[in-house]
């Protein structure tokens, strides 16, 4: 029996409806997956640990034009090594004393007074901190990239700027690279200190300690102590 090609390729109304429904289900499934990914990202950003917030606030301070970070005011991205410079969380009172000593040695009386006031307001007892979270999985600003920091010299002293692409596909140059320490926290949780080491500058490196304060709109850097190796 001969089959009419035109009749053979026709679909019945029920077949057409099923095909349309299947297509709509596929589209719905894809959109649902995208929505789950978006909600998951936003959820992680909302409930981020103090470590993630402190590290992000400290690293993004390299984008604020101030006297201390003038050497690092050019470039698009900050690169931090996926491994902490130290796997042990320091004690806030000890690191605060280190910052005070550096300021006192430099005769920065305003900063010394600030740190003395912070020490009085930081509470009594030992420092506490959240569970240690891997840097590579922290939900950080897209300008912060976790990679082998030693591969990326800062733009300002490198004769050949190093181009890099962030996770969103944006290309740019390196503003700063380094290794972060686990933040330390005051006993009352109001203050934190973030240390960053191995930051390239000139032909040498620099270490930075940042004092941050928890405020209603997030963690804010209120003092910086930079040490330059020569």
Secondary structure, DSSP 8 states (H G I E B T S, - for coil): ----HHHHT---HHHHHHHHHHHHHHHHHHHHHHHHHHHHHHHHHHT--HHHHHHHHHHHGGGS--STTGGG-S-SEEEE-SS-S-SS---HHHHHHHHHHHHHHTT-HHHHHHHHHHHHHS-SS---------GGGS---TTEEES-GGG---TTT-SS--EEE-TTS-EEEEEEEEEE---EE-TTSSEEEEEEEEEEETTEEEEEEEEEEEETTEEEEEEEEEEE--
